[in-house]
Amino acid sequence: MDLLIEAMKSLGAVLLQVVAALLLEELTFGGLVRLFVAPRPGAGNGGERGDRSLSLRRKIREHKQKRGERQ
């Protein structure tokens, strides 16, 4: 029984440190990253990050322009 209690205390101490470190990291670096990576007004890229439809539309438009087609 004493071994179980000691194991729980040790696990609790380790988890508390990990949770505290993650919280501190999120509060400091998470806020800084959001500040530097925040989208600027008027700088719109036409879609959300990971949206490749704009790139595809641009490629199709350029291809049509090379072939001389109207849009």
PAZAPA-4460 file (N, C-alpha, C; in steps of 0.05 Angstrom, whole numbers, plus 32768, in hexadecimal, padded with zeros to 4 digits):
% residues 71
    n_x    n_y    n_z   ca_x   ca_y   ca_z    c_x    c_y    c_z   seq   type   mol
   8010   7FE8   8000   8000   8000   8000   8011   8019   8000     1      M     A
   8027   8018   8010   8039   802F   8011   8046   8034   7FF5     2      D     A
   804C   801E   7FE7   8058   8020   7FCD   8045   802E   7FB9     3      L     A
   802C   8027   7FBB   8018   8033   7FAA   8015   8051   7FAF     4      L     A
   8015   8058   7FC8   8013   8074   7FD0   802C   8084   7FC6     5      I     A
   8044   8078   7FCA   805C   8085   7FC0   805C   8088   7FA2     6      E     A
   8052   8074   7F93   8051   8075   7F76   803E   808B   7F6D     7      A     A
   8027   808E   7F7B   8014   80A3   7F74   801F   80BE   7F7A     8      M     A
   802E   80C1   7F90   803A   80DB   7F96   804F   80E2   7F81     9      K     A
   805F   80CF   7F79   8073   80D4   7F65   8067   80DB   7F4A    10      S     A
   8053   80CC   7F42   8045   80D2   7F29   8037   80ED   7F2A    11      L     A
   802B   80F4   7F40   801F   810E   7F43   8033   8125   7F41    12      G     A
   804A   8121   7F4E   805F   8136   7F4D   8069   813A   7F30    13      A     A
   806D   8124   7F22   8076   8127   7F06   8061   8134   7EF5    14      V     A
   8048   812B   7EF7   8033   8136   7EE7   802E   8154   7EED    15      L     A
   8031   815B   7F06   802D   8177   7F0E   8043   8189   7F00    16      L     A
   805B   817F   7EFF   8070   818F   7EF2   806B   8191   7ED4    17      Q     A
   8062   817B   7EC7   805D   817B   7EAB   8046   818E   7EA4    18      V     A
   8031   818D   7EB4   801A   819E   7EAF   8021   81BC   7EB4    19      V     A
   8031   81C1   7EC8   8039   81DD   7ECE   804B   81E7   7EB7    20      A     A
   805D   81D6   7EAD   806E   81DF   7E97   805E   81E4   7E7E    21      A     A
   804B   81D3   7E78   803B   81D7   7E60   802A   81F0   7E62    22      L     A
   801F   81F5   7E7A   800F   820D   7E7E   8020   8226   7E7A    23      L     A
   8038   8226   7E86   804A   823D   7E84   8052   8241   7E67    24      L     A
   8058   822B   7E59   8060   822E   7E3D   804A   8239   7E2C    25      E     A
   8031   8230   7E31   801B   8239   7E21   8015   8257   7E27    26      E     A
   8017   825F   7E40   8012   827A   7E47   8027   828E   7E3C    27      L     A
   8040   8285   7E3B   8055   8296   7E31   8059   8294   7E13    28      T     A
   8061   827D   7E09   8067   827A   7DED   804E   8279   7DDC    29      F     A
   8039   826D   7DE6   8020   826D   7DD7   8016   8289   7DD1    30      G     A
   8017   829A   7DE5   800F   82B6   7DE0   8022   82C5   7DCD    31      G     A
   803B   82C0   7DD0   804E   82CD   7DBE   804B   82C3   7DA1    32      L     A
   8047   82A9   7D9E   8044   829E   7D83   802B   82AA   7D76    33      V     A
   8015   82AB   7D86   7FFC   82B6   7D7C   8000   82D3   7D74    34      R     A
   8010   82E1   7D83   8015   82FE   7D7D   8024   8301   7D63    35      L     A
   8039   82F1   7D5F   8049   82F4   7D47   803C   82E8   7D2E    36      F     A
   802B   82D3   7D32   8020   82C5   7D1B   8004   82CF   7D15    37      V     A
   7FFA   82E2   7D25   7FDE   82EB   7D21   7FDB   82F7   7D05    38      A     A
   7FC4   82F1   7CF9   7FC0   82FC   7CDE   7FBD   831A   7CDF    39      P     A
   7FC9   8327   7CCC   7FC7   8344   7CCB   7FAF   834D   7CBA    40      R     A
   7FA1   8362   7CC2   7F8A   836A   7CB2   7F93   8373   7C96    41      P     A
   7F84   836B   7C82   7F8A   8373   7C67   7F9F   8362   7C59    42      G     A
   7FAB   834F   7C68   7FC0   833F   7C5B   7FB4   8324   7C53    43      A     A
   7F9A   8322   7C50   7F8C   8308   7C4B   7F99   82F8   7C35    44      G     A
   7F9B   82DE   7C3B   7FA7   82CD   7C27   7F91   82BE   7C17    45      N     A
   7F78   82C5   7C1C   7F62   82B9   7C0D   7F58   829F   7C18    46      G     A
   7F63   8295   7C2D   7F59   827C   7C38   7F67   8277   7C52    47      G     A
   7F5E   8262   7C60   7F6A   825B   7C79   7F84   824C   7C73    48      E     A
   7F94   824A   7C88   7FAD   823C   7C85   7FA7   821F   7C7E    49      R     A
   7FB5   8214   7C6B   7FB0   81F9   7C62   7F9C   81F8   7C4B    50      G     A
   7F90   820E   7C44   7F7C   820E   7C2F   7F8B   8212   7C15    51      D     A
   7F8C   81FD   7C05   7F9C   81FE   7BEC   7F8B   8205   7BD4    52      R     A
   7F71   820A   7BD9   7F5F   8210   7BC2   7F68   822A   7BB4    53      S     A
   7F72   823E   7BC3   7F7B   8257   7BB6   7F92   8251   7BA4    54      L     A
   7FA5   8241   7BAD   7FBC   823A   7B9D   7FB3   822B   7B83    55      S     A
   7FA0   8219   7B86   7F96   820A   7B6F   7F88   821D   7B5C    56      L     A
   7F77   822F   7B66   7F6A   8242   7B55   7F7E   8253   7B46    57      R     A
   7F93   825B   7B54   7FA7   826C   7B47   7FB5   825D   7B31    58      R     A
   7FBB   8243   7B35   7FC8   8233   7B21   7FB6   822F   7B08    59      K     A
   7F9D   822B   7B0D   7F8A   8228   7AF7   7F88   8241   7AE7    60      I     A
   7F86   8258   7AF5   7F85   8272   7AE7   7F9E   8277   7AD7    61      R     A
   7FB5   8271   7AE2   7FCE   8275   7AD3   7FD0   8263   7ABA    62      E     A
   7FC6   824A   7ABE   7FC6   8237   7AA7   7FB4   8241   7A91    63      H     A
   7F9C   824B   7A98   7F8A   8256   7A84   7F95   826E   7A76    64      K     A
   7FA4   827F   7A85   7FB0   8297   7A79   7FC5   828F   7A65    65      Q     A
   7FD4   827A   7A6B   7FE8   8271   7A58   7FDC   8266   7A3E    66      K     A
   7FC5   8259   7A41   7FB7   824E   7A2A   7FA7   8263   7A1B    67      R     A
   7FA4   827B   7A27   7F96   8290   7A1A   7F78   828F   7A1E    68      G     A
   7F6F   8280   7A32   7F52   827E   7A36   7F49   8296   7A47    69      E     A
   7F2F   829B   7A44   7F23   82B0   7A55   7F1A   82A4   7A6F    70      R     A
   7F19   82B5   7A83   7F11   82AB   7A9E   7EF3   82AE   7AA2    71      Q     A
***
